[in-house]
Amino acid sequence: MSITVNGLDELKKLAGGDLGTSEWIEVTQERIDTFADATGDHQWIHVDPEKAKEGPFGAPIAHGYLTLSLFIPLFTELLDVQGVTTKVNYGLNKVRFPSPVKVGSRIRLTARLAEVEDVPGGAQITVEGAIEIEGGSKPAAVLQSLSRFYA
């Protein structure tokens, strides 16, 4: 369920609060292969299902950066900031990949709006997120993401 705010003042009121949990999405071999093609990272652990069956995880796994890139579509399910002219990804403070995402797994995002601070012409948010694997004991990724919204 998405939280919608209109403008930076409403956004600031959410600071320190939970943003909730996104829907599950499946990480398919097709998605992994497409990411491999886009980045040129065709390591067998990702794109060779037969060889990966014999590898350390027993199946192909998603690239860590594929998992990280899925933060954006998952995050947009949680927070919609309206009444601004521009929304930009500003970067990351911390990222870790505690557990690999095997092909066919489903992942989702749980997030908290840790901080909202003023920047010239807008506001910067720090989101603390965990990308969970359905049935997994550890998250696929934990991160702090920075975004800017300009009025």
N, C-alpha and C positions, 0 to 999 in steps of 0.2 A: 504494500500500500504506500503510495507516494505522498510525501509531505510537500505541499505547495506553499510558497511564500511569495509575497509581492513586494519586492524592493529590499534594499539592504537593511533597513531598520527591522523588518520582520525576520530577516535572516539572522541578525545579531541576537535576537531573542532565543534562538535555538541553541546557542553556544553551550557546550557542556552536556547536551542531551543526546539520547539515542535516536538514530535515524531509522532503526528497524532492520528488517531482513528482506532481501530480494527473493524473487522466485528462483527455482532451480533451473539451470540450463545444462544440457548435455554437451560434453566435450567429445565430439566424434572424430574418427580417423580423418574424415574429409576436412574438418576444421583444422586439424593438426597439419595435414598435407598442404592446405592452402596457406597456412602461416609459414610453413617451411619454404614454399615457393616464393612468398613475399619477402622473406628475409634471407634466403639462400642457405639456411641452416637445415641440411638434409641428413643430420646424424641418424644412424640406423635405429637408435633407441626410440626415435620419434616416428620414423616413416617406413620401417621395414617390419611389419607385423610378425613375420615368420622368425626372423632373427631375434626380435625383441622378446618373443616367447621364451627364448633360451637365456635372456639377459637377466639382470639382477632384480627386475620388477615383475617378470613373468608376462609382460604385455607392453605394447608401446605406451609411452607417457607423453603428455603435453610438454612443450617447451615451457620453462619457467616464465619467459617473457610473454608467451601466449596467455598463460594464466593471469599474469599481471595486466595485460591489455584488456582482458575481460572485465577489469574493475570498472571501466567507463560505462559500458552498457548496463552492468549490474547497479552501479551507483545512480544512474539516471532513473532507475525504477524507484529510488528512495527519496530523492530530493529534486524538486523542480523550482528553480529560482526564476520568477518572472519579474518584469518591470526593470530589467537591466538591458544594456545595449550589447554587451559582449561578455562571453564566458570563455575562460582559457585555462588550460592545464598549466600550472606553474612549475610542477616538479614533485619530487619525492624526498622525504627525509630519511625514511628507513624502509627497507624491504627485506623480507626473509622468505624462503621457500621450505618450510618444515617437512612437507610431505608431497611426493609426486602425485600428479593427476593421471591415473591410468585411462586409456581410451575407453569410452563408454560411461565414464563416471559423470555424476551430476555435481555441479558446484553452485554455491550461492554466496552472497555477500551479507555480512552483518557489519554495521557501521555506526560510528559515533562521531558527532560534530564536536571535536575537541576544542577548537578555538576559532573565533572570528576576530580579525584585526583590521583596522583601517589601513589602507594604502592610498597613495594619491589617485583620486578619481574613482575609488571603489573600496572593495573589501577583499581580504584574502582569508580563505578557510583552510583549516587543517582537519582532515578526516582521518580517524583511526579505523582501519578496516581489517577484517579477517575474511578470507575467501575459504569457505568450508567445503569439505568433500562429504557428500552424503554417506553416512555410515562410517566415516573416518574418525580416528581418535585424535588426529592432529590436523590443523588447517593446511591448505595448499599454499597459502601466502598470508603473511601479515604485513601491514604497510601503514605508512603515514603519507597521505597524498595532500598536495597543496593545489588549490584552484583560486583563480581570481575572477571577481565579478565587477564589471564597471558600469556605473550609473549612466 
